[in-house]
Amino acid sequence: MNLYDLFVKPYENYSAGQIMLEATGTVFGILSVYFSIKKNIWVYPTGIISTLIYVYILFNFGLLGDCMINVYYTAMSIYGWVLWSKNSNDNIHVEVSWATKKERIFAAALFFLSLALVTLIYYYKPYIDNHFSMDGTHLGLYHLDWANWLDVITTSIFLVGMWFMAKQRIDNWIFWIIGDFICMPMMIFKELGITSVQYLVFTIMAILGYLNWKKSLKEKNIQ
């Protein structure tokens, strides 16, 4: 696949407004990750703008798992915003740490619960696509392609990552790195070229975020 097939051809039938919407969601998504790396509370307002845009985009492209995760992101961003505000000394920055054993057990349960829930939603996808009518509808998972199955997995990965981030745990970056990397080929397959580049940037930024948060905790322990 050349650059034309990735960045031009998929958008030939798009309106200027649709292209601008995806680009805007990408910009605010990158800003959100940047503020997260800096442990800056602005990660949440910028993230909310991006996630609301992608709820609309992903629903239209049939990626129900990622659509759901962005609905969850919006709700969790409000929760995280409140939590970070309470734990911040200057109302902007927060201290970070590794997750406890109890939190990791909860995260594992959250991951598998999400897998089951998103798979169930895909099971009922023919019913949803048929405007919530059972006329001529056949329920099941027969309609899923490999990108949909990746969507199920990445949704669960991101759910855990978002929860860890709201708790200010360094572990969140591990889940972002894995999930963002997986999303790149999925978005290319769905002909969302701009968004695939966003996930490439996200992967790089998540690695930087992981290193930065680890360094921050190390410096705190030395003091």
BAFI-3210 file (N, C-alpha, C; in Angstrom, 3 decimals, decimal comma, padded with zeros to 6 digits):
// residues 223
n [1|2|3|4|5|6|7|8|9|10|11|12|13|14|15|16|17|18|19|20|21|22|23|24|25|26|27|28|29|30|31|32|33|34|35|36|37|38|39|40|41|42|43|44|45|46|47|48|49|50|51|52|53|54|55|56|57|58|59|60|61|62|63|64|65|66|67|68|69|70|71|72|73|74|75|76|77|78|79|80|81|82|83|84|85|86|87|88|89|90|91|92|93|94|95|96|97|98|99|100|101|102|103|104|105|106|107|108|109|110|111|112|113|114|115|116|117|118|119|120|121|122|123|124|125|126|127|128|129|130|131|132|133|134|135|136|137|138|139|140|141|142|143|144|145|146|147|148|149|150|151|152|153|154|155|156|157|158|159|160|161|162|163|164|165|166|167|168|169|170|171|172|173|174|175|176|177|178|179|180|181|182|183|184|185|186|187|188|189|190|191|192|193|194|195|196|197|198|199|200|201|202|203|204|205|206|207|208|209|210|211|212|213|214|215|216|217|218|219|220|221|222|223]
n.u [000,847|000,673|001,442|-000,547|-002,751|-003,201|-003,534|-004,899|-006,717|-008,735|-010,126|-011,394|-014,125|-015,012|-016,390|-015,203|-015,723|-015,900|-013,285|-011,923|-013,036|-012,038|-009,310|-009,266|-010,040|-007,798|-005,699|-006,433|-006,375|-003,644|-002,665|-003,794|-002,424|000,131|-000,154|-000,681|001,754|003,215|002,058|-000,063|-003,102|-004,617|-004,800|-007,295|-009,551|-008,771|-008,708|-011,376|-012,663|-011,501|-012,322|-015,124|-015,467|-014,452|-016,232|-018,397|-017,178|-016,117|-018,385|-019,763|-018,061|-018,383|-016,847|-017,543|-016,516|-014,281|-015,726|-017,314|-015,285|-014,474|-016,716|-016,593|-014,087|-014,762|-016,501|-014,759|-012,778|-013,947|-014,185|-011,443|-010,489|-011,666|-010,480|-007,706|-007,676|-008,208|-005,942|-003,830|-001,286|-000,954|-003,153|-002,727|-000,577|000,261|001,344|002,910|002,735|003,488|001,077|-000,778|-000,833|-003,466|-004,835|-003,934|-005,029|-007,715|-007,645|-007,115|-009,486|-011,230|-010,341|-011,010|-013,750|-014,467|-013,735|-015,691|-018,044|-017,809|-017,614|-020,158|-021,690|-020,898|-022,013|-024,685|-024,622|-025,651|-028,380|-028,384|-027,409|-029,553|-031,358|-032,342|-034,136|-035,495|-036,240|-035,333|-032,831|-029,806|-028,328|-025,015|-021,439|-020,408|-019,986|-017,737|-014,575|-010,937|-010,107|-012,220|-012,061|-009,605|-010,384|-012,050|-010,159|-008,339|-010,053|-010,517|-007,925|-007,443|-009,410|-008,427|-006,012|-006,934|-008,196|-006,044|-004,606|-006,275|-005,966|-003,437|-001,280|001,756|001,680|-000,264|000,834|001,998|-000,165|-001,216|000,853|000,894|-001,789|-002,029|-000,132|-001,222|-003,498|-002,733|-002,455|-005,123|-006,601|-005,590|-006,566|-009,275|-009,329|-008,751|-006,630|-005,459|-005,999|-004,571|-001,955|-002,078|-002,167|000,363|001,923|000,910|001,905|004,669|004,696|003,590|005,588|007,530|006,112|005,948|008,665|009,164|007,410|008,397|010,953|010,278|009,133|011,340|013,086|011,608|011,717|014,393|014,742]
n.v [-001,200|002,125|005,642|007,192|005,444|005,176|007,750|009,451|008,269|006,925|009,125|010,366|010,381|011,713|014,504|017,904|018,695|016,244|015,309|017,325|016,956|014,441|015,084|017,079|015,638|013,992|015,835|016,904|014,532|013,880|016,091|015,533|013,183|014,277|016,085|014,201|012,844|014,861|014,858|016,547|018,144|018,991|016,972|015,834|017,676|018,156|015,554|014,774|016,251|015,072|012,360|012,486|013,301|011,051|009,089|009,541|009,198|006,526|004,997|005,318|003,916|001,367|000,271|-000,838|-001,548|000,173|002,518|002,305|002,368|004,965|006,319|005,418|006,525|009,239|009,382|008,347|010,242|012,449|011,451|011,008|013,611|014,861|013,300|013,766|016,483|016,541|015,270|016,854|019,195|021,702|022,070|021,319|019,484|016,032|013,432|010,262|006,602|003,037|000,449|-001,257|-004,682|-005,485|-003,676|-004,477|-007,012|-006,310|-004,907|-006,983|-008,440|-006,503|-006,372|-008,931|-008,942|-006,854|-007,958|-009,962|-008,417|-006,673|-008,545|-009,645|-007,460|-007,241|-009,603|-008,968|-007,083|-007,309|-006,970|-004,397|-002,952|-003,315|-001,443|-002,011|-004,114|-007,392|-008,530|-010,478|-010,695|-012,214|-013,317|-013,405|-014,105|-014,266|-012,255|-010,832|-009,474|-009,682|-007,213|-006,382|-008,250|-007,532|-005,068|-005,745|-006,756|-004,558|-002,676|-003,680|-003,597|-000,818|000,047|-000,825|000,593|003,262|003,305|002,826|005,162|007,175|006,581|007,407|005,663|004,208|001,951|002,288|003,149|000,945|-000,506|001,355|001,503|-001,112|-001,338|000,916|000,290|-002,017|-000,912|000,505|-001,074|-001,847|000,515|001,316|-000,737|-000,137|002,094|004,577|006,675|009,042|008,648|006,304|007,218|008,831|006,885|005,803|007,954|008,096|005,675|006,126|008,363|007,209|005,467|007,355|008,602|006,535|006,218|008,776|008,993|006,924|007,912|010,212|009,119|007,789|009,925|011,184|009,275|009,346|011,799]
n.w [000,000|-001,022|-000,308|-001,466|-001,599|001,095|002,279|000,528|-001,428|000,258|001,163|-000,885|-001,299|000,857|002,622|003,030|005,605|007,015|006,835|008,196|010,689|011,522|011,513|013,479|015,761|015,926|016,437|018,966|020,384|020,352|021,747|024,227|025,023|025,195|027,363|029,293|029,505|030,694|033,139|033,519|034,245|032,113|030,357|030,456|029,666|026,956|026,051|026,284|024,266|021,985|022,271|022,118|019,491|018,180|018,974|017,324|014,762|014,805|015,306|012,912|011,254|012,017|014,056|016,778|019,268|019,719|019,547|021,817|023,729|023,562|024,456|027,055|027,694|027,767|029,982|031,960|031,827|033,008|035,597|036,134|035,909|038,121|040,143|039,752|040,273|043,014|043,988|043,326|044,036|042,994|041,438|038,846|038,260|039,092|041,406|040,738|040,733|040,986|040,328|042,881|044,128|044,521|042,896|040,398|040,180|040,088|037,686|035,869|036,085|035,099|032,467|031,348|031,758|030,090|027,598|027,358|027,373|025,111|023,060|023,269|022,477|019,808|018,965|018,874|016,915|014,170|014,680|015,752|013,539|011,871|012,547|015,087|014,743|014,439|012,091|009,475|010,541|011,620|014,385|015,807|015,492|013,033|011,203|011,814|011,006|010,897|011,843|013,426|015,514|016,569|017,451|019,586|021,378|021,715|022,788|025,355|026,363|026,355|028,131|030,599|030,624|030,708|033,179|034,929|034,397|035,399|038,053|038,443|037,896|036,883|035,351|033,406|030,997|029,777|028,811|027,010|025,119|023,998|023,051|021,297|019,352|018,198|017,076|014,802|012,247|012,144|011,767|009,311|007,697|007,905|006,425|007,557|007,368|008,499|011,182|011,655|011,566|013,779|015,804|015,515|016,331|018,917|019,965|020,062|021,772|024,047|024,855|025,544|027,593|029,488|030,174|031,185|033,411|035,013|035,532|036,940|039,289|040,320|040,855|042,835|044,898|045,529|046,687]
ca.u [000,000|001,468|000,911|-001,796|-003,818|-003,426|-003,909|-005,671|-007,831|-009,870|-010,833|-011,919|-015,577|-015,304|-016,551|-014,161|-016,096|-015,560|-011,828|-011,553|-013,472|-011,059|-008,054|-009,431|-009,983|-006,409|-004,905|-006,767|-005,908|-002,202|-002,501|-004,151|-001,314|001,239|-000,406|-000,572|003,184|003,641|001,251|-000,795|-004,542|-005,236|-005,003|-008,706|-010,417|-008,405|-009,096|-012,835|-012,993|-011,092|-013,122|-016,472|-015,380|-014,242|-017,470|-019,165|-016,451|-015,989|-019,712|-020,073|-017,212|-018,720|-015,940|-018,346|-015,676|-013,570|-016,745|-017,648|-014,165|-014,440|-017,777|-016,010|-013,048|-015,397|-016,954|-013,595|-012,048|-014,587|-013,759|-010,017|-010,347|-011,999|-009,484|-006,442|-007,839|-008,101|-004,601|-002,822|-000,929|-001,042|-004,328|-002,297|000,260|000,033|002,403|002,570|003,294|003,103|-000,162|-000,659|-001,246|-004,920|-005,263|-003,631|-006,041|-008,936|-007,433|-007,261|-010,921|-011,813|-009,956|-011,796|-015,142|-014,608|-013,722|-017,003|-019,064|-017,669|-017,974|-021,624|-022,219|-020,703|-022,970|-025,954|-024,392|-026,625|-029,637|-028,167|-027,311|-030,877|-032,204|-032,933|-035,243|-035,090|-036,704|-034,240|-031,561|-029,218|-027,353|-023,812|-020,141|-019,977|-019,726|-016,516|-013,305|-009,828|-010,050|-013,218|-011,536|-008,595|-011,135|-012,482|-008,985|-007,808|-011,018|-010,258|-006,614|-007,568|-010,211|-007,514|-005,077|-007,599|-008,429|-004,751|-004,215|-007,075|-005,412|-002,057|-000,374|002,683|001,283|-001,160|001,562|002,229|-001,377|-001,328|001,854|000,422|-003,029|-001,787|000,601|-002,168|-004,503|-002,222|-002,930|-006,577|-007,092|-005,225|-007,541|-010,551|-009,117|-008,657|-005,198|-005,056|-006,067|-003,479|-000,771|-002,277|-001,788|001,818|002,394|000,532|002,813|005,940|004,476|003,346|006,914|008,127|005,370|006,374|010,009|009,092|006,763|009,341|012,002|009,686|008,994|012,695|013,593|010,855|012,211|015,753|014,680]
ca.v [000,000|003,348|006,782|007,633|004,535|005,314|009,086|010,230|007,514|006,699|010,368|010,964|010,546|012,419|015,961|018,647|018,690|014,949|015,254|018,247|016,366|013,425|015,766|017,763|014,602|013,550|016,891|016,952|013,281|014,013|017,043|014,849|012,310|015,159|016,560|013,042|012,646|015,925|014,727|017,808|017,871|019,323|015,716|015,471|018,458|017,908|014,184|014,702|016,752|014,054|011,145|012,739|013,296|009,685|008,330|009,720|008,633|005,073|004,403|005,306|002,943|000,035|-000,211|-000,617|-001,654|001,441|003,535|002,159|002,776|006,427|006,716|005,157|007,536|010,504|009,255|008,175|011,509|013,284|010,856|011,283|015,057|015,114|012,622|014,483|017,774|016,310|014,786|017,783|020,279|022,992|021,973|021,034|018,294|014,997|012,465|008,956|005,423|001,759|-000,119|-002,264|-006,023|-005,487|-002,926|-005,281|-008,068|-005,656|-004,591|-008,237|-008,734|-005,512|-006,750|-010,078|-008,510|-006,063|-008,887|-010,612|-007,424|-006,198|-009,680|-009,734|-006,362|-007,630|-010,672|-008,309|-006,031|-007,359|-006,406|-002,945|-002,424|-003,421|-000,454|-002,673|-004,959|-008,773|-008,959|-010,857|-010,581|-013,437|-012,959|-014,225|-013,450|-014,634|-011,057|-010,176|-009,697|-009,648|-005,883|-006,359|-009,004|-006,668|-004,023|-006,320|-006,858|-003,238|-002,025|-004,167|-003,068|000,608|000,198|-000,970|001,707|004,486|003,204|003,023|006,557|007,950|006,296|007,912|004,528|004,114|000,778|002,659|003,334|-000,368|-000,845|002,275|001,118|-002,323|-001,051|001,845|-000,421|-002,911|-000,128|001,048|-001,829|-001,893|001,756|001,283|-001,643|000,567|003,265|005,794|006,951|010,060|008,041|005,334|008,010|009,244|005,788|005,711|009,016|007,675|004,623|006,780|009,208|006,336|005,011|008,511|008,788|005,480|006,554|010,018|008,726|006,129|008,827|011,092|008,365|007,533|011,169|011,426|008,353|009,736|013,002]
ca.w [000,000|-001,088|000,442|-002,102|-001,166|002,530|002,741|-000,444|-002,000|001,167|001,483|-002,119|-001,183|002,097|002,541|003,744|007,016|007,596|006,949|009,269|011,954|011,894|011,810|014,765|016,788|016,011|017,087|020,393|020,971|020,562|022,852|025,463|025,406|025,585|028,723|030,172|029,730|031,603|034,364|033,547|034,287|030,825|029,631|030,450|028,759|025,558|025,736|026,141|022,925|021,015|022,377|021,618|018,023|017,706|019,174|016,079|013,627|014,922|015,152|011,479|010,581|012,506|015,091|017,976|020,451|019,891|019,805|023,228|024,564|023,582|025,385|028,364|027,893|028,134|031,372|032,818|031,837|034,035|036,867|036,290|036,104|039,534|040,973|039,634|040,945|044,451|044,335|042,825|044,955|042,305|040,568|037,472|038,182|040,101|041,655|040,159|041,393|040,395|040,856|043,926|043,716|044,506|041,708|039,209|040,134|039,619|036,269|035,120|036,051|034,199|031,100|030,882|031,722|028,872|026,462|027,279|027,061|023,732|022,203|023,311|021,659|018,413|018,695|018,559|015,917|013,056|015,193|015,857|012,178|011,250|013,239|016,255|014,300|014,228|010,767|008,580|011,255|012,143|015,399|015,839|015,298|011,687|010,406|012,278|010,321|011,845|012,454|014,496|016,650|017,186|018,132|020,861|022,255|022,065|023,675|026,714|026,748|026,635|029,342|031,731|030,574|031,139|034,617|035,583|034,264|036,349|039,380|038,387|037,970|035,751|034,564|032,310|029,736|029,167|028,063|025,869|024,108|023,322|022,333|020,190|018,305|017,528|016,353|013,530|011,075|012,147|011,178|007,887|007,086|007,868|005,560|008,362|007,280|009,475|012,508|011,783|011,905|015,165|016,687|015,454|017,228|020,262|020,416|020,405|022,941|025,199|025,297|026,223|028,828|030,413|030,646|031,957|034,701|035,801|035,963|037,943|040,534|040,814|041,429|044,074|045,921|045,881|047,521]
c.u [000,880|000,773|-000,405|-002,974|-004,181|-004,033|-004,792|-006,915|-008,994|-010,714|-011,452|-013,418|-015,994|-015,550|-015,412|-014,442|-015,723|-014,056|-011,355|-011,922|-012,472|-009,735|-008,118|-009,364|-008,567|-005,552|-005,171|-006,353|-004,424|-001,910|-002,776|-003,020|-000,115|001,062|-000,322|000,886|003,703|002,930|000,436|-002,291|-005,259|-005,364|-006,490|-009,596|-010,078|-008,824|-010,590|-013,265|-012,686|-012,007|-014,546|-016,507|-015,279|-015,408|-018,283|-018,486|-016,464|-017,327|-020,076|-019,245|-017,421|-017,774|-016,595|-017,524|-014,955|-014,535|-017,118|-016,526|-014,079|-015,580|-017,266|-014,928|-013,653|-015,839|-015,767|-012,753|-012,631|-014,169|-012,291|-009,739|-010,597|-010,916|-008,148|-006,521|-007,663|-006,677|-003,482|-002,562|-001,094|-002,225|-003,969|-001,570|-000,034|001,285|001,948|003,241|002,895|001,818|000,139|-001,106|-002,763|-005,454|-005,010|-004,618|-007,360|-008,831|-007,602|-008,740|-011,631|-011,544|-010,853|-013,295|-015,420|-014,618|-015,097|-018,078|-019,005|-018,004|-019,490|-022,257|-022,053|-021,667|-024,315|-025,805|-025,347|-027,971|-029,542|-028,143|-028,651|-031,887|-033,032|-034,213|-034,715|-035,529|-035,513|-032,869|-031,104|-028,106|-026,154|-022,570|-019,583|-019,517|-018,424|-015,334|-012,188|-009,714|-011,057|-012,726|-010,428|-009,258|-011,600|-011,321|-008,482|-008,766|-010,748|-008,919|-006,727|-008,423|-009,324|-006,540|-005,681|-007,838|-007,139|-004,317|-004,972|-006,549|-003,973|-001,015|000,472|002,300|000,436|-000,446|001,829|001,031|-001,562|-000,369|001,353|-000,810|-002,823|-001,087|-000,332|-003,140|-004,029|-002,696|-004,451|-007,161|-006,741|-006,223|-008,899|-010,471|-009,247|-007,178|-004,711|-005,008|-004,967|-002,175|-000,865|-001,827|-000,290|002,436|002,102|001,505|004,138|005,801|004,245|004,666|007,610|007,439|005,783|007,730|009,989|008,486|007,676|010,449|011,504|009,574|010,364|013,285|012,899|011,400|013,612|015,735|014,432]
c.v [001,247|004,482|007,282|006,771|004,747|006,662|009,892|009,479|007,305|007,945|011,044|011,228|011,242|013,894|016,622|018,637|017,391|014,815|016,133|017,677|015,321|014,066|016,466|016,771|014,108|014,556|016,923|015,658|013,332|014,984|016,378|013,945|013,137|015,636|015,415|012,761|013,635|015,874|015,995|017,530|018,212|018,103|015,426|016,345|018,252|016,515|014,041|015,169|015,684|012,831|011,333|012,751|011,863|008,755|008,363|009,010|007,103|004,354|004,279|004,280|001,530|-000,544|000,034|-000,680|-000,354|002,587|003,511|002,662|004,297|007,020|006,550|006,187|008,845|010,480|009,152|009,449|012,464|012,790|011,181|012,746|015,406|014,535|013,353|015,832|017,624|015,965|015,704|018,894|021,654|023,062|021,697|019,689|017,323|014,142|011,092|007,830|004,182|001,252|-001,137|-003,622|-006,103|-004,786|-003,722|-006,443|-007,501|-005,349|-005,830|-008,605|-007,779|-005,870|-007,871|-009,769|-007,700|-006,944|-009,516|-009,628|-006,978|-007,319|-009,835|-008,647|-006,683|-008,758|-010,080|-007,212|-006,111|-006,757|-004,885|-002,312|-002,439|-002,529|-001,101|-003,444|-006,372|-009,313|-009,232|-010,800|-011,938|-013,046|-013,894|-013,405|-013,723|-013,444|-010,368|-010,505|-009,546|-008,297|-005,759|-007,110|-008,225|-005,551|-004,496|-006,324|-005,486|-002,461|-002,410|-003,650|-001,600|000,892|000,160|000,201|002,999|004,473|003,432|004,496|007,444|007,771|006,774|006,802|004,422|002,979|001,144|002,723|002,021|-000,761|000,079|001,872|-000,082|-002,020|-000,144|001,160|-001,332|-002,135|000,391|000,245|-001,885|-000,661|001,856|000,415|-000,970|001,867|004,576|006,162|007,942|009,450|007,003|006,034|008,481|008,143|005,514|006,736|008,645|006,635|005,212|007,603|008,367|005,795|006,133|008,759|007,786|005,811|007,787|009,791|007,888|007,008|009,736|010,388|008,099|008,762|011,495|010,547|008,701|010,915|012,675]
c.w [000,000|-000,343|-000,144|-001,626|000,303|002,908|001,787|-000,899|-001,035|001,416|000,257|-002,032|000,107|001,809|003,303|005,247|007,709|007,809|008,098|010,636|012,431|012,282|013,171|015,923|017,010|016,767|018,594|021,101|021,283|021,701|024,196|025,948|025,865|027,031|029,735|030,510|030,772|032,953|034,606|033,408|032,988|029,914|029,486|029,565|027,286|025,122|025,520|024,753|021,879|021,064|021,873|020,092|017,503|018,007|017,889|014,901|013,668|014,817|013,679|010,715|011,125|013,528|016,446|019,251|020,734|020,132|021,282|024,120|024,631|024,411|026,810|028,691|028,390|029,591|032,322|032,892|032,869|035,417|037,148|036,571|037,570|040,448|040,941|040,341|042,453|044,868|043,885|043,842|044,330|041,353|039,108|037,388|039,320|040,276|041,150|040,935|040,603|041,041|041,951|043,381|043,593|043,264|040,436|039,059|039,614|038,130|035,399|034,992|035,093|032,742|030,573|030,851|030,463|027,630|026,263|026,837|025,603|022,750|022,137|022,437|020,177|018,019|018,261|017,497|014,729|013,449|015,299|014,471|011,446|011,973|014,353|015,896|014,048|012,873|009,850|009,223|011,783|013,114|015,342|015,617|013,905|010,860|010,789|011,383|011,349|012,540|013,591|015,734|017,354|017,974|019,507|021,856|022,687|022,964|025,123|027,235|027,156|027,871|030,587|031,785|031,089|032,640|035,400|035,516|035,249|037,773|039,505|038,544|036,704|034,817|033,356|030,971|029,024|028,304|026,860|024,751|023,301|022,463|021,127|019,027|017,506|016,642|014,996|012,315|010,990|011,477|009,694|007,128|006,929|007,070|006,336|008,476|008,314|010,874|012,717|012,145|013,351|016,112|016,638|016,397|018,678|020,818|020,874|021,680|024,196|025,748|026,069|027,564|029,894|031,019|031,547|033,344|035,601|036,360|037,079|039,296|041,156|041,487|042,749|045,200|046,389|046,861|049,002]
res [m|n|l|y|d|l|f|v|k|p|y|e|n|y|s|a|g|q|i|m|l|e|a|t|g|t|v|f|g|i|l|s|v|y|f|s|i|k|k|n|i|w|v|y|p|t|g|i|i|s|t|l|i|y|v|y|i|l|f|n|f|g|l|l|g|d|c|m|i|n|v|y|y|t|a|m|s|i|y|g|w|v|l|w|s|k|n|s|n|d|n|i|h|v|e|v|s|w|a|t|k|k|e|r|i|f|a|a|a|l|f|f|l|s|l|a|l|v|t|l|i|y|y|y|k|p|y|i|d|n|h|f|s|m|d|g|t|h|l|g|l|y|h|l|d|w|a|n|w|l|d|v|i|t|t|s|i|f|l|v|g|m|w|f|m|a|k|q|r|i|d|n|w|i|f|w|i|i|g|d|f|i|c|m|p|m|m|i|f|k|e|l|g|i|t|s|v|q|y|l|v|f|t|i|m|a|i|l|g|y|l|n|w|k|k|s|l|k|e|k|n|i|q]
***
